[in-house]
Amino acid sequence: MSGRDGGSPRVDVQGGNRRPGLKTDIDRRGFIGVTGAAFTGLLLNGCTGRSGPTLPASFADYGPLVPDPAGMLDLPRGFSYNVLSSLGDAMDDGGTVPDKADGMGCLPLGNDEIVLIRNHELVPTDDAGGAPAHGYGTRNGAIVPGGTTNIVLDARTLQVKRQFRTLAGTIRNCSGGVTPWGSWLTCEEAPTGPGQPYGEGLAVEHGWVFEVPANATGLIDAVPLKAMGRFNHEAACVDPATGVVYLTEDRDDGVLYRFVPTTAGRLRDGGRLQAMVVEGLADTRNWTVADMPVGRRYPLRWIDCDEVEAPKDDLRNRAAARGAAVIARGEGIHMGADEVFVCSTSGGQRKLGQIFRLVPGRNGASDTIELFFESQSEEQFNFGDNLTVGPNGHLIVCEDQYTDVVDNHLRGITPDGRAYPFARLRMQTELAGGCFSPDGKWFFVNAYSPARTVAITGPWVA
């Protein structure tokens, strides 16, 4: 039974396929004031950061994972899940739920409703779940299938009230991030176009960020935010104090970007795209030499990028040539309490993954960055991808392993840097899109393919 039908906390779904890849002096009080309830929802949506409550000294994890009789998701004792939405489910717009559910955000709508905005990392040859009426780009005259779907839920019962397509015509919508003004930034991991790799038949160039309002009721007009750069986008997060957007790039030799909008909260007005320079450190990957030890803080600065529409897909190379720090496959990024957490999927001496903690400067102080965590074993985490910050200050990291047989987990990391297993996916696919409900009771996450969106609840550590 589906979540729409009242559901069961255990649903038998097995098998699947794995994936083969401002004004800058804005007044903080004024900006927070105009964002109202949407900003409040963002703070509640798992954005309390590392400075969360003090953990019990005895806390190590939630206990051993209990095998799921349905064969989908093992959880600690006391936790349960509901399946809300699945590949092929009928949607209210006449289409069906597409596959490859990836990044996702949760925002309040008012009237006791919340919305999940879910990416679908579809390529031009994939099924869109029905032909979209309109969208950004076409291939051989047909709208390409990538984009987003919205799932509107009763905030108290999690009953699915409606679900529908909200963005179409994009390619490989990987991850993104919620904004304080009530929208989702969905990012194309696809810097391609006419005459470029897998771009045969495409009418326009891809590799952009698009904005989807939380209160959308159907397909929006797809407008690429080209000033935010064209590259192999992964995820985004917004600093609510400034409106600055931080952006990751899923490349072995990627860099970290930030976008300083001309007008906070109005990204279509344009702005400046910048790349991160870490003072005294050109390479954060620790692949050959452990140049960046855990816990050491480095001052950083930002350099302006030029030719940000990058027809040659060389934005990162040009930035690195001017001193930008190289990061191994920047993927998940999330804003905590005055700090940004960034996941590097293949960074570290074991190439199992790293997490960085970036602290934006306040009141004239400089920005800093540190290596918050580096995985030393597959049991800590193995190829971390999307991540979020829980209301209790813990990180929850989704794994996306690239092996013939995968064993992907949700990994928790405490505010003091201790890793523990939180869940184990029994399907042969990745976990993606982890995010919390505004009240912190539910954790939502996707199984990538066949697409499943589930809600997890239980006795969270306060």
N, C-alpha and C positions, 0 to 999 in steps of 0.2 A: 504494500500500500504506500502511496506517496504522502508527503506532508500535506498536500491539498486535501486529502481524504481523512485527515485526522492522524493517520500514520501510526507507526510502531517505532519504538526506540531502536529496534534492530531490523535492518532490511537486508535481504540476501542478494547482494550484487557481487559477482566475482568476475575475474578475467580482466580484459582491457588491453590497451596498447600503450606502449611508452613512446615518448617523443624521440625521433632520431637525433637543436638549438635554441616706479614707485616714486614713486617719488621716494628716494632712498632715505630721506629724513622724516618719513611718515611718523606721526605721533601714534604710539602704541595704543594708548587708551582710546583714541578716536577710531583706530582700525577695529579693535575688538568691539567697540560699541556698535559699529554699523553691521557687524557680522551676526550679532544677536544669537538666536537659538542654534543656528548652524555651528557657530564657534563652540558653544557649550557642548553640543553633540560631539564635536571633534575631540574635545578634552576628555569626554567620557568614553570615547571610542578607542580606548587602549592607548591613551597618549599621556600617561603620567610619568613615564621615563624611568631612568635609573635611580632617581632620587625618591623612589616609592617607599612604602612602609618597611620598617626593619623586619627582617625575616627571623622566625624562631631559630635559635642557634642549632637546633636539632634537625632543621629541614634539610633533606638531601634530595627527595623527589616525592612524587605522589604514591609511591609503592610500585610493585611489579605490575606489568601490563597483563590484563586478563584476556585470554583468547575470545574473540567475538564468535558466537555460534553462527552468525550470518556470514562469517568469512570476509568481512570488509575492513573493519577498523577496530584494533585492539586498544583498550583504554584502561586506566587505573580503576581499581574498585571504587564504586560510588559515582563514576562518570557514565554518561550515556549519550547517544546521538540520535538525531532524527534526519532522515533524508528529505530535503525540501524540494529538490528539482533534479531531474535526470534527463539525459540525452533522449530526445524523441518525444518528451512530454508535450502535449498540446498547449500552446500559449494563447493568450487572449486576443492577439492580433491575427490569428489564423495560421501562423507559422508554428514550428516545433522547436524545442530547445536544441541549439547547435552543439557540436562537440568541442573538445579542446578548451575546457573551462580553465582560465588561468587567473591573473590578478583580479582582486575584488575589493570593494570598499563598502562600508555600511554607514548610512547617514539617517538622521531623524527626519521625518516628514511632517510631524504634528498629527493631531487627531488620532493618537495612539497607533501610528504607523511608522515603520522604518523601511528602508529600501536597501537592498543589496544591488550594487551595480557591478556586473560581472563581465570580464573580458572573455573573448573567444579568439584564440590564437590560430585563426584559420588562414590557409594559403589559398591562392586563386583556384586551385583544383578541388577544394573541399566543398562539402554540401553546406549551404547556408541555413538549412532548416526552413526552406521556402524562399522564393525570390523576393528580395527587398524592393519596396516601391521606389526608393531613391537612395543615393549614397554618394560618397566622395569620388571613388575611382571605378573604372571599368576595365575589363579584359575581353578583348574581341567583342565589345559591345554589351557585355553582361556585367552587372554590378558585382565587384569582388566581394567575397562572403564575410570577411573579418568585421569585427565590431563589438558591440556590447548588448547585453540584455539586462533589464531591470526586473527584480523580484520584489514586489511590495508585500510586506508581512504585517500581520497584527503584532504590535510590539509586546503584547502580553502573552498571547497563545502561540505565536509563530505560525499561525495559519497563513498559507499563501493566498493572498487576496487577488492578485493579478500578476502576470509576468508577460513581458513583451520585448521586442527588439527596440533599441534606442539609437544605435549607430550602425551604419553599414557602409560598404565601399572601401574598407581599409584592409590591411594585410598584417597578420601576426600581431594582434593586439596582446602584448605580453603582460605587462603589469601597469602600474600607474600609481595614483594616490588621491585621497580625498582632499578637498580644500576647505578652509574655514568659512567660505561663503556659500557652501552647500552644493558642491559639484564633484565630479570625478574626472581626473585627468587620465585619459587612456592613451597608452604609448605604443606606436608601431615599432616592432623589432624587425624592420624591413626597409633599409635604405636602398631601394631598387626602383626601377622605372623603365620606360621604353628603351630597348637596346641594352639593358643591364641584366646581370644574373637573374634568372627565373622571371625576367620582366617581359618576355615575349607576349605581345598583344595588349600590354598595359597602355592606358591612355595618358596617365599622369605619373609623376614621381611620388614615391612613398617614403616613409621614414620620419613621420611627424608626430606631434602631440595634438590630441583633440580633447575638447571639454564637453562633458555630458552633465546637464543639470540633474540634481537628485529628483526634482519634481517633474521631470519629463513624463509625458503621457503616451509617447510613441516615438517614431523616428524623428530625430532632430536634423537640422541642416548641418552637414558635416563640414566644418571650417578648420583647416589645418592652421595651427599656431606656428607659423614658419619662423618667427623670430626666436623661438625656443630651440632651433637647430634641427638639422637633419643628420641623424646618426642611428646606430643600432640601439634605439631606446629600450630601456627596461622599466624603470620605476621612477616615481616622483614623490616628493613630499613638500609641504609648505610650512614655512616658519610663520606662525600666526602673529608674531610680534612685528614682522616687517613686510610680510607678503612675498618674501623671496622664495623661489621654488628651487629645490635641489633635485638633480637628475642623474641617474646612473646609466652606464653604457655596458652592454653585455658583449665585451670583447676581451681577449687575453691581454691586449695592450690598450685597454680603454683608459679613460680619465673620468674624474668626477666634475660635473658642471653645476653651476647655479644660474638661474635666470632672475635678473633684477628688473621687475616690471616698471614701466613708466608710471602706471597707476595701479596701486595695490588693489587686487581683486578684479582687475579688468585686463586679462592677459592679451586680449585682442588689440589693446592699445600699443603693444610692442614693448620693447625693453632691451636690455643688454644681456647677452649670453657670455658667461665667464667660465674659465677652467681653474681648478685648484692647483696651486703651487705649495708644496710643503717645504719649509725652509730646511735646507741641509739634507733633503731626501728626494731623490729622483724616482725611486722605485719602491713601492710598498709591498711587493709580492712575496718577498723573503724566499724566493725559489732557489737561489744559489747561495746567497749569504743572508743571514738573519739580520738585516740592516735595521729593522723596526721591531724592537722588543715590546712585549705586552706591557702596557701601563705607562710608557714614556710619552709625555705630551710634546707635541711639536707645534710651533706657531705656523700659521699658513696665511697665504694671501691669494688674491684672485686676479687673473689676467683676462682682459677682454678678448673674445674670439672674433675673428673677422670671417667674411664669406660663410656665414653660418648655415646657408642653405646647401653648402657642400656637395656640388654635383658629382665630385669624385669620391665621396664618402671618405674624406681624409681629414675631417675635423680634428680627431684625436691625435693624428700624426703631427699636424701643424701645431697643436697645443703643446704636445710633448717636446717638440723641437724648441719651444720657447720656455721650457722649464716645468710644464705641468707634470705632476706626479702620475706615474703609471699604476693602474689598479687591474688586478686579474678578475675579469668578468664581474663587474659591479652589477648586482641584481637588486635584491630587496633593499628598500630604504624607508625609514619611518621616523617621524618626529616625536620625540618624547617630551619631557619637561625641559625646555630650553636646551635640547641636545638632539642630534641626528644620529641614528644608527644606520650603518651601511654594511650590507653583506657582500663579500667577495667570494664567489662560488668556489673558485679553484686556487685561491691564494694560500700562502703558508708553505712552510718547509715540506709538509706532507702533501701539499696540494689538495687538502680536504676542505679548506675554507677558512675565512677570516671574518671578523666583524670589527668595524671601526666605529669610534665614537667621536663625532665632530661637535664642538661646542661653539655656536655663533657668539661673537663678541657682543657684549652689552655695555652701554654707557662708555663708549670709547675704547673698551678692551679689544684685543686682537682675537680673531678666531683661532681655535686650536683643534688638533686632531690627535687621537691616540689609537693604538691597536688595542681594542677592548678584549678581544678573544681570538685565539687561533687554535683550531682543532688539531689535537695530537693523535687522535685515533678515530676510526670509523664509529666507535661507540659514543664519541662525543657529538660529532655530526659529520656527515659525509655529503658534501656538495650542497650546502645550504643555499636557498634561493630566496623566495619571498620571506619577509619577516615582519613582525609587528611587536608593539610594546603593550603588554597587558595592563589593566588597571592596578595590579599589584606591583608593577615595575619589572616583572619578568619579561624577557624576550621569548617569543615562540617563533621558531624557524622551521620553514617547510623544506624538506629535502627533495632534491631532483637528481638522482644518480644517473650516470651515463655508463651503464654496464648492461650486458646481455640479460641478466636477471637482476631486478632491482629489489631493494628492501628498504623502502622509504619510510621515514619517521617524521613526526613532529618532535622537535627538540626544544626543551625549555632551557633558558639560561637565566640564572638568578642575577639580581643587581650587583652581586659581588663576584660574578663571573664563573659560577658553578653550573655545569651542563648536566642535564638529566633527560631521559626519554619521557615524552608525554603521550605519544600515540604511535601506533605502527599500522601502516596501510597494507592490507593483504592483497590489494590489486596490483597488477604489474603496470603501474603508471606513477606519475609524480603527484605530490601534494602542492597546492598553490592557493594564493589568495586569502591567507589567514587574516581575519579581522574580528574585532569584538563588537557586540551590540552596545548601544549607548549606555545601557545600565550595567554593563560589564558581566551580565549573567551568562550570555551565550557567546561561544566562539564559533565563527563560521569559517569553513574551509572547503576547497574544491578538490575532488579527484579529477585529474586532467582528462583522461579518455579511457573508457566511455565516461562522458561528463556526469559528475554527481556533485551536488552542493549540499553539504550537511551542516547541522548545528549541533555543537557539543556543549554540554553543561555538566556541572558537578561541584564538589566542595573545593572551590578555588582557595588557595592560600591568601589570606588577607594581607 
